[in-house]
Amino acid sequence: MNENSGKTEKKGVFRAVCIFCAFFALTAFVFTLAFPGVADAVVRHRRIETVQGFRFENLIYSWDKVILDVVNTTSGVRSFEGAMIFLDRRGRTVARANLLPRSIAPQRTQRFNAYFIEGSGETARRATRVLWDFNSR
């Protein structure tokens, strides 16, 4: 009789663990549906679009670098440079990437490769805010 009670106890513990895991997975899924901005919080196009004469496309960041396409929408040659500062929910800097200055021909696109000078692409994914500090001449 002791052998059967041990088996039923193990089955009960296994069921409890399975129910807990299912509950946790469901909670995580509902959280990502309820707060979709948290998953892709580092892509903030509204702030980028305020730089006059430029349009920004294809923001991609990986472990060691950021790739950003900058389009010069004016009829003159423009120089462009800047920095991206990735912040956590408390406002602390978790990553920083700099774009080196480069000239962009009129009505053309220039691909910028920026390397992280602080943090990495993995830490940047955990950011909740990005401060864009772009300079153009």
Secondary structure, 3 states (H helix, E strand, C coil): CHHHHHHHHHHHHHHHHHHHHHHHHHHHHHHHHHCHHHHCCCCCHHHHCCCCCEEEEEEEECCCEEEEEEEECCCCCEEEEEEEEEECCCCCEEEEEEEEEEEECCCCEEEEEEEEEECCHHHHHCCCEEEEEEEEC
